Amino acid sequence: MSRLTITVNGQRVQGNNHEPLLLQLERAGLQPEFQCRNGMCGACRCKLKEGSVNQHEAMAFVAPGEILACRSIPTSDLDLEFEYQLQTP
């Protein structure tokens, strides 16, 4: 397992390169919006400002420069931007 740094709206958390991004963000105490976890709804859409991911197939529309956190596995350090303030527990 490779450790990665994931920056979300300016906040840094530790991640890895083998689990979906949504799961890793939740484990770090962040609460991105989601509804389906399988790429149908698009609620977990975010901007990939820097870095790269492997994104599995999804039905939701994703604009250039965007990814779905539920379907993306990081392949490098990331800098992400959600258009809303993420909730923390």
KOLMI-798543 format. One record per atom (N, C-alpha, C, CB): atom name; residue in one letter; x, y, z. Coordinates in nm, 3 decimals, decimal comma. Glycine has a CB too. Example, Ala and Ser with C-alpha at 12.3 -4.5 7.8 and 13.67 -1.06 7.14 Angstrom:
BEGIN
PT   atom   rest      east     north        up
PT      N      A     1,319    -0,569     0,780
PT     CA      A     1,230    -0,450     0,780
PT      C      A     1,320    -0,330     0,780
PT     CB      A     1,131    -0,447     0,905
PT      N      S     1,285    -0,225     0,708
PT     CA      S     1,367    -0,106     0,714
PT      C      S     1,290     0,003     0,787
PT     CB      S     1,408    -0,060     0,572
***
This chain:
BEGIN
PT   atom   rest      east     north        up
PT      N      M     0,086    -0,118     0,000
PT     CA      M     0,000     0,000     0,000
PT      C      M     0,089     0,123     0,000
PT     CB      M    -0,097     0,001     0,123
PT      N      S     0,061     0,214    -0,088
PT     CA      S     0,136     0,338    -0,098
PT      C      S     0,058     0,450    -0,029
PT     CB      S     0,165     0,373    -0,245
PT      N      R     0,126     0,524     0,058
PT     CA      R     0,062     0,635     0,127
PT      C      R     0,065     0,758     0,038
PT     CB      R     0,131     0,664     0,262
PT      N      L    -0,046     0,830     0,037
PT     CA      L    -0,060     0,950    -0,044
PT      C      L    -0,112     1,064     0,043
PT     CB      L    -0,155     0,925    -0,162
PT      N      T    -0,088     1,185    -0,002
PT     CA      T    -0,146     1,302     0,062
PT      C      T    -0,261     1,351    -0,025
PT     CB      T    -0,040     1,414     0,085
PT      N      I    -0,376     1,369     0,037
PT     CA      I    -0,494     1,416    -0,033
PT      C      I    -0,532     1,550     0,030
PT     CB      I    -0,612     1,313    -0,025
PT      N      T    -0,531     1,655    -0,050
PT     CA      T    -0,569     1,787    -0,003
PT      C      T    -0,711     1,815    -0,051
PT     CB      T    -0,468     1,897    -0,053
PT      N      V    -0,800     1,842     0,044
PT     CA      V    -0,942     1,864     0,014
PT      C      V    -0,981     2,002     0,064
PT     CB      V    -1,031     1,753     0,079
PT      N      N    -1,013     2,092    -0,029
PT     CA      N    -1,048     2,229     0,006
PT      C      N    -0,947     2,289     0,104
PT     CB      N    -1,189     2,233     0,068
PT      N      G    -0,819     2,260     0,079
PT     CA      G    -0,710     2,314     0,160
PT      C      G    -0,672     2,232     0,282
PT     CB      G    -0,746     2,448     0,205
PT      N      Q    -0,748     2,131     0,316
PT     CA      Q    -0,720     2,046     0,433
PT      C      Q    -0,650     1,919     0,386
PT     CB      Q    -0,851     2,012     0,511
PT      N      R    -0,537     1,886     0,449
PT     CA      R    -0,460     1,767     0,410
PT      C      R    -0,495     1,647     0,495
PT     CB      R    -0,310     1,795     0,420
PT      N      V    -0,513     1,534     0,428
PT     CA      V    -0,537     1,406     0,496
PT      C      V    -0,449     1,302     0,429
PT     CB      V    -0,688     1,365     0,491
PT      N      Q    -0,427     1,192     0,499
PT     CA      Q    -0,349     1,081     0,443
PT      C      Q    -0,441     0,984     0,373
PT     CB      Q    -0,269     1,010     0,552
PT      N      G    -0,394     0,928     0,262
PT     CA      G    -0,472     0,831     0,187
PT      C      G    -0,385     0,720     0,133
PT     CB      G    -0,545     0,900     0,073
PT      N      N    -0,442     0,640     0,043
PT     CA      N    -0,368     0,529    -0,017
PT      C      N    -0,409     0,514    -0,163
PT     CB      N    -0,394     0,397     0,061
PT      N      N    -0,347     0,420    -0,231
PT     CA      N    -0,374     0,402    -0,373
PT      C      N    -0,450     0,273    -0,404
PT     CB      N    -0,246     0,404    -0,450
PT      N      H    -0,528     0,223    -0,308
PT     CA      H    -0,602     0,099    -0,336
PT      C      H    -0,749     0,102    -0,295
PT     CB      H    -0,535    -0,014    -0,266
PT      N      E    -0,796     0,211    -0,238
PT     CA      E    -0,937     0,220    -0,197
PT      C      E    -1,003     0,340    -0,264
PT     CB      E    -0,948     0,230    -0,043
PT      N      P    -1,135     0,334    -0,285
PT     CA      P    -1,205     0,450    -0,340
PT      C      P    -1,186     0,575    -0,254
PT     CB      P    -1,355     0,419    -0,355
PT      N      L    -1,174     0,685    -0,321
PT     CA      L    -1,151     0,813    -0,256
PT      C      L    -1,258     0,846    -0,153
PT     CB      L    -1,144     0,922    -0,359
PT      N      L    -1,385     0,821    -0,184
PT     CA      L    -1,493     0,852    -0,091
PT      C      L    -1,472     0,782     0,043
PT     CB      L    -1,628     0,810    -0,151
PT      N      L    -1,437     0,656     0,041
PT     CA      L    -1,412     0,579     0,163
PT      C      L    -1,296     0,639     0,242
PT     CB      L    -1,382     0,432     0,128
PT      N      Q    -1,190     0,678     0,174
PT     CA      Q    -1,074     0,735     0,241
PT      C      Q    -1,106     0,870     0,306
PT     CB      Q    -0,959     0,751     0,143
PT      N      L    -1,184     0,951     0,236
PT     CA      L    -1,221     1,081     0,293
PT      C      L    -1,309     1,063     0,417
PT     CB      L    -1,293     1,167     0,188
PT      N      E    -1,401     0,969     0,410
PT     CA      E    -1,486     0,942     0,527
PT      C      E    -1,402     0,893     0,645
PT     CB      E    -1,594     0,837     0,492
PT      N      R    -1,308     0,805     0,619
PT     CA      R    -1,222     0,752     0,725
PT      C      R    -1,139     0,863     0,789
PT     CB      R    -1,130     0,644     0,669
PT      N      A    -1,106     0,966     0,711
PT     CA      A    -1,028     1,079     0,762
PT      C      A    -1,114     1,179     0,838
PT     CB      A    -0,956     1,150     0,647
PT      N      G    -1,245     1,154     0,845
PT     CA      G    -1,334     1,241     0,921
PT      C      G    -1,408     1,344     0,837
PT     CB      G    -1,258     1,311     1,025
PT      N      L    -1,390     1,340     0,706
PT     CA      L    -1,461     1,432     0,617
PT      C      L    -1,589     1,364     0,570
PT     CB      L    -1,371     1,475     0,495
PT      N      Q    -1,688     1,443     0,537
PT     CA      Q    -1,817     1,387     0,496
PT      C      Q    -1,863     1,447     0,364
PT     CB      Q    -1,923     1,410     0,604
PT      N      P    -1,806     1,399     0,252
PT     CA      P    -1,855     1,448     0,123
PT      C      P    -1,998     1,400     0,099
PT     CB      P    -1,763     1,400     0,008
PT      N      E    -2,072     1,475     0,020
PT     CA      E    -2,207     1,432    -0,015
PT      C      E    -2,199     1,309    -0,105
PT     CB      E    -2,284     1,547    -0,086
PT      N      F    -2,293     1,218    -0,089
PT     CA      F    -2,305     1,103    -0,177
PT      C      F    -2,445     1,049    -0,160
PT     CB      F    -2,196     0,993    -0,145
PT      N      Q    -2,489     0,971    -0,257
PT     CA      Q    -2,618     0,905    -0,246
PT      C      Q    -2,608     0,758    -0,283
PT     CB      Q    -2,722     0,974    -0,333
PT      N      C    -2,527     0,726    -0,384
PT     CA      C    -2,533     0,591    -0,437
PT      C      C    -2,407     0,506    -0,418
PT     CB      C    -2,563     0,597    -0,580
PT      N      R    -2,290     0,566    -0,415
PT     CA      R    -2,162     0,497    -0,406
PT      C      R    -2,126     0,411    -0,528
PT     CB      R    -2,162     0,411    -0,284
PT      N      N    -2,203     0,420    -0,634
PT     CA      N    -2,172     0,338    -0,752
PT      C      N    -2,167     0,418    -0,881
PT     CB      N    -2,275     0,227    -0,766
PT      N      G    -2,156     0,549    -0,873
PT     CA      G    -2,138     0,632    -0,991
PT      C      G    -2,263     0,666    -1,069
PT     CB      G    -2,045     0,567    -1,080
PT      N      M    -2,379     0,647    -1,009
PT     CA      M    -2,505     0,677    -1,079
PT      C      M    -2,552     0,821    -1,053
PT     CB      M    -2,613     0,579    -1,035
PT      N      C    -2,535     0,871    -0,930
PT     CA      C    -2,600     0,997    -0,895
PT      C      C    -2,513     1,120    -0,919
PT     CB      C    -2,641     0,993    -0,751
PT      N      G    -2,383     1,109    -0,906
PT     CA      G    -2,295     1,223    -0,925
PT      C      G    -2,284     1,317    -0,807
PT     CB      G    -2,340     1,300    -1,041
PT      N      A    -2,344     1,283    -0,694
PT     CA      A    -2,341     1,372    -0,577
PT      C      A    -2,200     1,394    -0,523
PT     CB      A    -2,429     1,316    -0,467
PT      N      C    -2,111     1,298    -0,542
PT     CA      C    -1,974     1,309    -0,486
PT      C      C    -1,876     1,373    -0,585
PT     CB      C    -1,923     1,170    -0,446
PT      N      R    -1,928     1,435    -0,689
PT     CA      R    -1,844     1,500    -0,791
PT      C      R    -1,756     1,607    -0,727
PT     CB      R    -1,932     1,562    -0,903
PT      N      C    -1,630     1,613    -0,769
PT     CA      C    -1,539     1,717    -0,722
PT      C      C    -1,440     1,750    -0,832
PT     CB      C    -1,465     1,673    -0,593
PT      N      K    -1,371     1,862    -0,816
PT     CA      K    -1,271     1,905    -0,914
PT      C      K    -1,136     1,846    -0,876
PT     CB      K    -1,264     2,059    -0,922
PT      N      L    -1,071     1,787    -0,974
PT     CA      L    -0,935     1,735    -0,956
PT      C      L    -0,840     1,846    -0,999
PT     CB      L    -0,911     1,602    -1,038
PT      N      K    -0,788     1,920    -0,901
PT     CA      K    -0,702     2,034    -0,931
PT      C      K    -0,560     1,990    -0,965
PT     CB      K    -0,700     2,131    -0,814
PT      N      E    -0,517     1,880    -0,901
PT     CA      E    -0,382     1,831    -0,923
PT      C      E    -0,377     1,684    -0,887
PT     CB      E    -0,279     1,911    -0,841
PT      N      G    -0,296     1,606    -0,959
PT     CA      G    -0,281     1,464    -0,931
PT      C      G    -0,355     1,380    -1,033
PT     CB      G    -0,331     1,431    -0,792
PT      N      S    -0,361     1,250    -1,006
PT     CA      S    -0,427     1,159    -1,100
PT      C      S    -0,498     1,047    -1,026
PT     CB      S    -0,325     1,101    -1,200
PT      N      V    -0,601     0,993    -1,090
PT     CA      V    -0,680     0,884    -1,034
PT      C      V    -0,712     0,784    -1,145
PT     CB      V    -0,811     0,938    -0,968
PT      N      N    -0,744     0,663    -1,105
PT     CA      N    -0,808     0,567    -1,194
PT      C      N    -0,956     0,575    -1,159
PT     CB      N    -0,750     0,419    -1,178
PT      N      Q    -1,037     0,616    -1,256
PT     CA      Q    -1,180     0,627    -1,230
PT      C      Q    -1,252     0,513    -1,301
PT     CB      Q    -1,235     0,765    -1,276
PT      N      H    -1,323     0,433    -1,224
PT     CA      H    -1,400     0,323    -1,280
PT      C      H    -1,523     0,377    -1,350
PT     CB      H    -1,439     0,223    -1,170
PT      N      E    -1,584     0,296    -1,434
PT     CA      E    -1,702     0,338    -1,510
PT      C      E    -1,810     0,396    -1,419
PT     CB      E    -1,759     0,221    -1,588
PT      N      A    -1,878     0,495    -1,473
PT     CA      A    -1,986     0,561    -1,398
PT      C      A    -2,092     0,607    -1,498
PT     CB      A    -1,932     0,681    -1,314
PT      N      M    -2,214     0,619    -1,450
PT     CA      M    -2,324     0,667    -1,533
PT      C      M    -2,342     0,819    -1,521
PT     CB      M    -2,453     0,595    -1,495
PT      N      A    -2,300     0,877    -1,411
PT     CA      A    -2,319     1,020    -1,388
PT      C      A    -2,230     1,102    -1,481
PT     CB      A    -2,289     1,055    -1,242
PT      N      F    -2,278     1,218    -1,522
PT     CA      F    -2,200     1,308    -1,605
PT      C      F    -2,086     1,367    -1,522
PT     CB      F    -2,289     1,420    -1,662
PT      N      V    -1,967     1,369    -1,582
PT     CA      V    -1,851     1,430    -1,518
PT      C      V    -1,786     1,521    -1,622
PT     CB      V    -1,750     1,321    -1,466
PT      N      A    -1,776     1,648    -1,591
PT     CA      A    -1,715     1,745    -1,681
PT      C      A    -1,563     1,728    -1,683
PT     CB      A    -1,752     1,888    -1,639
PT      N      P    -1,496     1,779    -1,785
PT     CA      P    -1,350     1,774    -1,786
PT      C      P    -1,293     1,837    -1,659
PT     CB      P    -1,293     1,847    -1,912
PT      N      G    -1,198     1,770    -1,598
PT     CA      G    -1,137     1,818    -1,474
PT      C      G    -1,210     1,777    -1,349
PT     CB      G    -1,128     1,965    -1,477
PT      N      E    -1,320     1,702    -1,363
PT     CA      E    -1,395     1,654    -1,247
PT      C      E    -1,382     1,502    -1,235
PT     CB      E    -1,544     1,694    -1,259
PT      N      I    -1,402     1,453    -1,113
PT     CA      I    -1,403     1,309    -1,087
PT      C      I    -1,519     1,278    -0,991
PT     CB      I    -1,267     1,261    -1,027
PT      N      L    -1,553     1,152    -0,982
PT     CA      L    -1,648     1,105    -0,881
PT      C      L    -1,567     1,039    -0,771
PT     CB      L    -1,755     1,006    -0,943
PT      N      A    -1,581     1,088    -0,649
PT     CA      A    -1,503     1,034    -0,536
PT      C      A    -1,535     0,886    -0,510
PT     CB      A    -1,530     1,116    -0,410
PT      N      C    -1,658     0,844    -0,539
PT     CA      C    -1,696     0,706    -0,512
PT      C      C    -1,636     0,608    -0,611
PT     CB      C    -1,847     0,692    -0,513
PT      N      R    -1,596     0,654    -0,728
PT     CA      R    -1,547     0,565    -0,834
PT      C      R    -1,400     0,586    -0,866
PT     CB      R    -1,629     0,585    -0,960
PT      N      S    -1,331     0,672    -0,790
PT     CA      S    -1,192     0,707    -0,819
PT      C      S    -1,097     0,653    -0,715
PT     CB      S    -1,178     0,857    -0,829
PT      N      I    -0,988     0,594    -0,763
PT     CA      I    -0,881     0,546    -0,676
PT      C      I    -0,757     0,629    -0,708
PT     CB      I    -0,856     0,391    -0,694
PT      N      P    -0,700     0,697    -0,609
PT     CA      P    -0,584     0,783    -0,635
PT      C      P    -0,464     0,702    -0,686
PT     CB      P    -0,544     0,857    -0,507
PT      N      T    -0,389     0,763    -0,778
PT     CA      T    -0,264     0,704    -0,824
PT      C      T    -0,146     0,795    -0,790
PT     CB      T    -0,269     0,678    -0,976
PT      N      S    -0,174     0,911    -0,732
PT     CA      S    -0,070     1,005    -0,690
PT      C      S    -0,129     1,093    -0,580
PT     CB      S    -0,017     1,092    -0,811
PT      N      D    -0,048     1,182    -0,523
PT     CA      D    -0,100     1,282    -0,431
PT      C      D    -0,206     1,363    -0,507
PT     CB      D     0,015     1,376    -0,376
PT      N      L    -0,309     1,408    -0,436
PT     CA      L    -0,420     1,478    -0,500
PT      C      L    -0,447     1,613    -0,435
PT     CB      L    -0,545     1,394    -0,495
PT      N      D    -0,500     1,703    -0,513
PT     CA      D    -0,555     1,828    -0,463
PT      C      D    -0,696     1,836    -0,521
PT     CB      D    -0,466     1,955    -0,503
PT      N      L    -0,796     1,829    -0,433
PT     CA      L    -0,936     1,826    -0,473
PT      C      L    -1,009     1,949    -0,424
PT     CB      L    -1,004     1,701    -0,419
PT      N      E    -1,116     1,985    -0,496
PT     CA      E    -1,200     2,094    -0,451
PT      C      E    -1,347     2,053    -0,465
PT     CB      E    -1,171     2,224    -0,531
PT      N      F    -1,416     2,053    -0,354
PT     CA      F    -1,561     2,034    -0,354
PT      C      F    -1,622     2,172    -0,355
PT     CB      F    -1,610     1,949    -0,229
PT      N      E    -1,735     2,190    -0,421
PT     CA      E    -1,797     2,322    -0,432
PT      C      E    -1,873     2,361    -0,306
PT     CB      E    -1,890     2,326    -0,551
PT      N      Y    -1,859     2,286    -0,201
PT     CA      Y    -1,926     2,314    -0,075
PT      C      Y    -1,828     2,281     0,037
PT     CB      Y    -2,059     2,232    -0,060
PT      N      Q    -1,856     2,330     0,156
PT     CA      Q    -1,773     2,300     0,271
PT      C      Q    -1,808     2,160     0,321
PT     CB      Q    -1,793     2,407     0,384
PT      N      L    -1,710     2,072     0,328
PT     CA      L    -1,735     1,936     0,375
PT      C      L    -1,767     1,938     0,523
PT     CB      L    -1,615     1,844     0,348
PT      N      Q    -1,863     1,857     0,562
PT     CA      Q    -1,900     1,843     0,702
PT      C      Q    -1,797     1,756     0,774
PT     CB      Q    -2,042     1,783     0,716
PT      N      T    -1,774     1,783     0,898
PT     CA      T    -1,689     1,699     0,981
PT      C      T    -1,771     1,654     1,100
PT     CB      T    -1,558     1,774     1,027
PT      N      P    -1,744     1,534     1,150
PT     CA      P    -1,824     1,484     1,262
PT      C      P    -1,806     1,564     1,389
PT     CB      P    -1,789     1,341     1,290
***
